[in-house]
Structures are given as structure tokens and as C-alpha cells.
Amino acid sequence: MGDIKPIDPIAFSLGGIDVRWYGVIIGTGLILALILAIREGNRRGLDKDDFPDLMLWAIPIAIISARIYYVIFEWDYYSSHLSDIPKIWHGGIAIHGALIGSIITTYIFTKNKNISFWKMADIAAPSIILGQAIGRWGNFINQEAHGREVSRAFLESLHLPEFIINQMYIDGVYYHPTFLYESLWNIIGFILLLLLRKVNLRSGEIFLSYIIWYSIGRFFIEGMRTDSLMIGNFRMAQLISLALVAFAVIAIAYRRKSGLAKKHYLDTDY
């Protein structure tokens, strides 16, 4: 198996600067997600500049908050290596941190623009999960976010393409392609959220459905990974996922009972 070579993480070089596939893939996911959100936003009555303006704030804040989240749970290391905290190019960001930063940013943005937070969140939900589905392939290129050790025979039994099987061969060992499991789960979630638009759910429920779907998948897939952020003996992502599912279910019930979710997604005045 020594002749199996991983995919070169560098896509191309420009002016002496190496452009990595990870950045290309993440950027592609962001662009597609933004295009989708703008088109649906226009259809639902938002200004064509609302989502681009939001992204100018949300993207850098999401990156910073994702890094802060990661550093907090790896503080044993970073407390003795403070100079490494800004070195995000060495890896170390967490999607839950990015989501927290993005949600806070969106809330403040919508308040300043006098736009319904729930309307913008509902419109953005399919875009978010599509971006996550695409972004996981950046982990694939970097040979990270994988699961426990498996055999080549196991991977072949999944009928995976040869290039995926070979990329899961890391330092002489094959691993679960958990990046692929989550990407596929998110693609299914993307399709589901598009269908839920036609169901005409109440205000906020498409976004809350995204939280439920993503968190359920992340809970089970996280249990297979080998790089989890831990809090004691527990995987932090699993605890957060359980909390988010509970929050979303309670929020849907409370908003319906209290009358806060009177409007529906397809209402002309929503």
C-alpha cells in the first residue's frame, strides 16, 4: 500500500502564494450558498444587497468565533502557546463556534435593518447546510475529521470511489470517511429544507428544522470521530447537539403556543 499517495492539498500557486484546495472548496460552498440565499431572498421580498451585506460581517466573525470556540476547549495547550492562537492556517476551528457567531451577527444585523430575524434565518437555512455539505470535502482533502480505523475491505463494501478509499489511507491506516457521512447527511437535509418551504411552515420553523436535522446527524457522526473536543469524558459537539435539538423543539412549541409564530413562510407579509 506504500504507493498510495494523498491528494496534493495545494490547488495552485499564484505569485508565490499557495492556494489550498481547502480554501477553494470552502469558498465555493460560500458562493453557492450566497447565490441561493440571494435568489430566495429576492423572491421573498428582501433587498438584493441584504445577504451580501450580512456576509461581509458574518464571514469574518464566524471565522473568529470558530477559532475562539476551539481555543477555549484546547486551552491546556494554548495557555502555554499564546502565539499560536492567531495561527488559524495551522487548523483548529469549530463549526458550532462559527454558528454561534453567525447567529449573533445575523440577529444584530436584522435589528439594525428592521428585518425579521426569523425570515432571514428561514431563507438562509438551506444555504447554510449546503455550504456545510460542500465544506466537508475540504476536510477530505486535508485528511482530517475522519473516524476510527477500519479495513480497506470495509471501505470497499461501501462501494466508494477509489479516490475516496485512497484518501482515507493515512500513515498506513484506513479510516472511516466521516466527512462523507456528514456531507451526505447535509445534502439530504438541504433537499428536505427545500421541500419544507413548500409545506409553508410557520415563522422560524425552517431554520429550527435545520438545527434539529443537522444536530441529530452531528451527534451520531461525532461519536465516530477521533478528533473531538472534549469536556471531561464527553464529546462537546455531542452535548451541544443534544442541547440544540432540545432548544429547537421547545422553541417551535413555545412560539406556536404563545402566538409568536403566527406568520407562515409563504405569507406575502412575512
Phi, psi and omega in degrees: 000001185292346182272359178281119181249137179290161176294135178296121182291347180268118181286313178193167177245140182225111180061035180083000179256126179279125176259119186270150178302326180304312180293321178299316182292314178299316179298320178298317178299319180295317181295314179296319179296319180294317179300316180297316181294319180297315181297315179289324178299317177298320180294329182263010171097007177277157176290146182295343180265355185297310181289318174302319179296319178296317183296328179301328178267316189293321184296306179296323179293322178297318180296315180296314182292327177294323178289316180301315179303313181296315182297321180302316184274357173240031187295333178304323178278310188288338177296336178256358181223060185301328181292344180274348184302316181284350188280068183293338179291348175273002182095164177111063172228156184232130184298325180295324175296319178296319180294319179300312180297320181293319181294316178298316179298316180296320179298313180295318180299313182293326177295317180291329182265358182058045176246147177294124177300316184293325178296314181293322179293319178298317180295321186281339188307310178298326178295320181298311185288331174294316177300322178293320179299317179289318183299330180298338178287342170293322174297324178300312180298320182279358182055049181228175180056035179264174181261201183287172181294138175222176177265160175297324180300322178297314181296321178294328179293341177276357180060041179279150174300153182301324183293330177286315179302314181295324181287340176275004176266103188235119179052043174085007183225143174268146182229157173302130176277067184296336175302319183290319179301314182289323178299315179294319178301318181290325177296318176298318178298322178300312179297318180299316181294324176296321178292325180293336175301322182285337179288341179064054177295168180283167182310127176086349189279338173290316178296316179293329175293323174301313180301315181296311183298309182298318184292323178297312179297317182296324180302310184285321180291323179300326180295346180263347187277162183248001186239026186293143168286132187247150169230101189068233179264008185251145175280122185301318182298327178289319178297316179297319180298316178297317180296321181291321177298313180299316180300313184295318179296315180296320181297319179297313181296315183294316182295327177289314184292324183276349181087006180286344182244050181288324183281157178244161187302321184269003177297139182293336181259015179265000000 
